[in-house]
Each structure stands twice: as C-alpha cells, then as structure tokens.
C-alpha cells in the first residue's frame, strides 16, 4: 500500500507537469510566442530615426513597424526581432500567410491583398504607469484629421523572391527577409509581412506620427501581435440601459459589423449581450456599447471571452 501511494503521487505530479508544460510559451530575449493566446510578443522602441528626412518626407511615414536595418526613418516602431523570426513565429502559431497585392495578367487589374488578420497593440511605461494602445492610435490620418482607424492587419507573408545567397538553386524566400520591413501602412505594398487593409491607404503621405499620443523617440515598447481569431463574448452592461433602445442600438451596430448573437434585458436592470465573430469586430462593437444610444448612460461594461460556437445565424433581440 505504501509503494502504491508513492506511485500514484509520482504519476499525479507527472501529469500535472505535462499539462503545465503544454501551456508554456516559447521565448527568446526579444520575441515570445504564446501559443494558447495566439500571440507574439516583441521588444522594440519608438524609432529614433523617425523624422530624420522630414524636409523630403514632410512628416509622412510608410511603415508601422520594421526590424533591425529596416527603413527606420519611415517607421513608427523598430523591433529587435527580424522579419524571418516573426514569420517563423506565425508558422509556429499555425497561421499560413495569404497573398500580397498582385496584377492579374488576364484582366490587367490589381488583385487585393488577402490572408489571415492580426491585431497589433503597443505598450510602454509613462509617468510610472503602463500605457497600452492599439498601434493605429500612434498614427494620424491627415485627411480625416483623426488617429488612424482601428483595423485587422492582413498577414500576406510578403511576395516571394529568389534567394540570391544560394547558388544554382531555385530557392525562394519572402522579400521581407531581406528588407526587414514588417508592417506597411499601404495595402498595395507587396514586400512586407503585414499590410493595412484600408484601400484609402494607397494614397501617398496619408499618415503621420500622432504627436498627441506618441512617446519620445527611442522609448522602449512592447508590441503584441495577436491572431484575429473567432470567439464569443458575454457582455453585461449596467447603468441606464433599459427602456432607452439599447437592444435595438446593439443590433444595428452588430449587424453593420457582421457580428452575430443577441441582446437581452435582465431582471436586475442590466443588458446581456452574447456576440460572436472576429475579435477585431467584437471589440469594435464593445466600443459602441460603451457609448450606447443617446438616451442611455453606461456605467460599466463587463466582458468575458469564450470559445466560438457558430450557433447564431444573425443578431437578434431576446425578450
């Protein structure tokens, strides 16, 4: 009996270790992969070379992010990892690249960039506090005179080109491996790993650094690239949210975003929202719910992330 007790204890510890080990993220000093959360964590800084050629560029930037020896003078962020390391990290997360913009030789028309999408956020320490924003907030749209719209960046993986370092072999590698330019602000840029999905971004000199938010050049930052996966959100909204058209307001905004689920009044005075879709669209809906219709007053929004079920065909109102 005594030996049996120790054997059971041994296998219990072994199973616990294996379960814990399966959830451990892989990391190096400058890049961390969280497989369960589908995230890549990067170390970097606000580009020290930003604005170096302002007399020619007039403050315009072409890239959100580059790696070492990339176009730092045209980039907001510079990360310590290379484009190849980030590409390999996406592969480790089991995310396959799409295709950059290309010319259809039969129709002589541009085929838009396609691929899975990601959400990018940036955080840094400021006044003894940690500040976290969406990467788009660091950019200013000169036409709308507002920060760049929040988007889900397209992972194209960059166009393929012949690897000139290997002789006598037809070996192709992503162009970004050579340039280390990682995230382009133009959807028509074929040489970066990620591109902006907004077609308006084809306009030159559309974006500048947002001086209202951007920390000092050289400030160390942590960048999170998160796969824009499908999920379900359970949302509880409290405040003056019943009898003010809150459920209809939610349905209208959810339908515009392509989010499915329902909104329901609870007996405790709160509104319950169950919503499914891409994370980017879900949090765009949350942004609207925090505002609510004009007659409402939102005091609190509680959010619980759940696994995607696919059980909803549309967004409805429940009674």
Secondary structure, DSSP 8 states (H G I E B T S, - for coil): -HHHHHHHHHHHHHHHHHHHHHT--EE-SSEEEETTTTEEEEEEEE-TTTTTTHHHHTTB--EEEE-TTS-GGGEEEEESS-HHHHHHHHHHTT----B--EEETTTTEEE--B--EEEEEEEEEETTEEEEEEGGGGEEETTTTEE-----EEE----EEE-TTSTTS--EEETHHHH-EEEESSTT--SSSEE---GGGGSTT-EEE-TTT---TT-EEEEEEEE--EEEEEEEEEEE-SSSSHHHHHHHHHHHHT-EEEEEE-TTS-EEEEEEEEHHHHHHHHHHHHH--TT-EEEEEEEEEE------SSEEEE-
